[in-house]
Amino acid sequence: MLKTNTATAKPRRTPATAVRADRRMDILLAAEKLFAQHGYYAVSIRQIATEAEVPLALVGYYFGQKHELFHAIFEHWRHTYEERLALLAQARTAPRDERTLERMVHAFVDPVMRMRASPEGEYYALLVARELSYRTPDADRVLVDYFDPMAHAFIDALQDVCPNSSRGDAAWAYQFTLGALIHHMSDTRVRRLSRDECTPFDPAATPRLVRFVTAGIQALLVVRPPTPPPRSRSRSAT
């Protein structure tokens, strides 16, 4: 039986690629947290490096300039946008019935609320609510790249189920929907207003939000009723 020489055995080393990947993610999460807490312009690259516990030069090595790091955060969450678009496409192409609009709203809202309820989504949700509310060149670039495609898809879907409504009214419906969603993602006041009956960001409140938004859209836009299935003619009628 072979014995291991503990005096000469070398410890197993973690692959360098894994170490680099972890440090890259540390930087990304540190930036996400600080941008969410203090705002994009109030945070320096040095502060991000300190939070991530990495050398200052490593931030630039992985991400380049600060605006590129900001953009990388949203790229990291691209799967959330893609899920929303996929669910919206499913709701739009499914057979039309009285709940089609509600399913479209659910596709827009539910992935975001599940992301907000996850531990890793907390700071990203706050970042979205904070930064995208302000008109800055960096935030506007993110809106164009990641959020405008979702907005146009949702507005197109609204016009599909509300063909007698104008593009302008459908755009207002989107904006009002977005406002309700962002407020729900970021506000903690509901606990005080409900006298501790409600929990902020509670994913269990998502069905309430969906019903509320659906009813608002129905009040603003003219929703086309579902087409009834063709009735077969009876023999007596022939």
N, C-alpha and C positions, 0 to 999 in steps of 0.2 A: 504494500500500500504506500503510495507516494505521500510524503508529508510536505506541506507548504512551508517554506522558509520565511517566517514572518519578518525576519530581520531584513531580508532583501526584497520581499514582495513589494511591488509598486502599487500605490493606491489607484483605483480606477478614476480616470479623469472624465469630467463631463465634456462632451464634444463642444468645441469652440463655437460651432454654429448655434447650439442650444443656448449657450451663454449670451451670444450676441442677440438672439431673438428675444430673450428675456429682458435684456437691457433696453432694447428698442421698445418693447411693450411698456416697460417701466417709465420711459420718457413720455410715451403717448398718454398713459394714464395720469401721470403727473401734470402734463399740460392740460388735459381735459378737466382735471380737478381744479387747478388754479384759475383757468379761464372761466370756469363756472362760478367760482367763488368771488373773484375779483374783477372779472372783465378782461377782454383781450388786451386792451391798451395799458392796463395797470400791471401787467405781468411781464417780466423780462426773461430772456433765455437763461440767464444765470439763476434766477429763482426756480425755473423748471428743472435745471440740472441739480440744484440743491435738493429739491423735493424728490427727485428720482434717484438721488445718491449716485450720480454718475459724473465723470469729468465734463466740464463745460464744452469742450471740443466735440464730445460724442454726440451732442444734440445736433450740431451742424452736420456731422458726418452722416447721421441717419436721415435727417429731415431737411437740411438746408436752412433757409431763413424762417423766421417766425411765422410768416403767413403760409408757408408751405407745411409747417407742422400743424397749424390750425386746419388747413385743408385736409391733412392726413387723418385727423380725428373723424371727420365726416365720411371719408373713404372707408375707414375701419367699420363704420356702421352701415355701409351700403346694403347689407343683407336685409336690414329692416325696411328700407325703401323698396327693395325688390319684392319682399314678401307682400307689402301693401299693394303694389301694382299687380301682382299675381292674383291676390284675393279679389281685387277690384275687377280684374278681367273675368274671373270666374263668375262673380255676381252679375256682371253685365251680359255675359253670353248665355247664362242659364235661362231656362224658360221663364218668361215674364209672369209675375203674379203680384199680389198686393203687398208682398214683403220685399220686392226687388230693391226699392230705395233703401230700406232699412239694412239690407245685406251690404249694399254699397257703402253706407255710412259705417257699418261695422268693420268693413275692410279698411277703411281710412283710420279708424280709431283704435281698434283692438290691438294690433301689433305694437303700437306706440305705448299703450297702457301696460301691456305685458313687459315691454322693455323697461318702462319706468319702475315697475314693481321688482325688477331683478336687481341684485346688489351691484352688478357691473353697469347698470343703466342709470343709476341715480345722478351722477354728475353730468352725463351726457344730456339727460333730459333738462337739467337746469341750464346747461350751456345753450341748448337750443332755445329755451324760453327766454334767456337773457340776451344773447348776442343777436339772434335773428330778429329781435324786436327793434333793433337800432339800424339805421341806414348808414352803413359804413362800406367802403369798397371791398373789404375782405368778407364781410357777412353777405354782401350782395353777390359776390362771386360764388359763395357756397349755395345761396338760394338758387342761382341760375343753374348750377351744375347738379344739385342733388334734390332740390325741393320743387322747382318749377315743373319738371316732368310729371311729378305726382299731382301737382296742382292742375295742370292742363288735362291729365287723364281723368281726374275727378270731375272737372268742369265739363269735359266731353261726355262723361257718363251721365251727369245731371241733365245735359241737353238731350241725351238719348231717351231718358224716361220722362222728360218734360219738354217735348219738342216745340211747344207753343211759347216757351219762355226765351227771352233774349240771352245772348252770351253775357251781357252785362249783368243781368239778374243772377245767372248761374255763377258768375264770378263773385258777386256779393254773397251768395249762399256759401261758396267755398270759404271766403274770408271770415264770415260769421262762425262757420264750423271750426275753422282753425283757431279763432279766438277762444272759443269755448274749450277746445282741446288743450291749448297751451296754458290757459288759466288753471284748468284742472290738474295739469302736470306739475305746476309750480307753486300753487297757493296752499298755505297751511291754515288760513283763517277759518276754514270750515269747521275745524275742531272747536274753536271758541264760539262760533255762531250757533253751532248745534248743541252747545253745552256738553261736549264730549261724546255725543252720539255718533259722530262721523269721524272717520280716520282719513287724513289727507292722502291723496294719491291712491286711495283704496281701489284695487282692481275689481272688487265686487261692485263698485259703482259704475263700471263700464256700461252695463245694460241700461242704466238710467241715462247716462250721457248719450248713448246711441238713440234712445227713444226721444230724448229732448231735442237733439239735433235733427232727427228725422221729421219730427212734428214742425220744427221751425222751417225746414226746407219746403215741406208741404204747404205751409202757410204762405211762403214767398213765391213758389213756383207752381205752375199748373202741371200736376203729375198726370201723365196719360194712364188711364185705367188699363189693366191687363186685357189682352185680347181673349175672349172666351173661345174655347175649343169649338170646332165646327160641329153642329148637331146633325146626326144622321137622320135622313128622312124615313119616316115610317111607311110601311106598305099601304096603310089606309090612305096616306096622303098622296100616294102615287096612283 
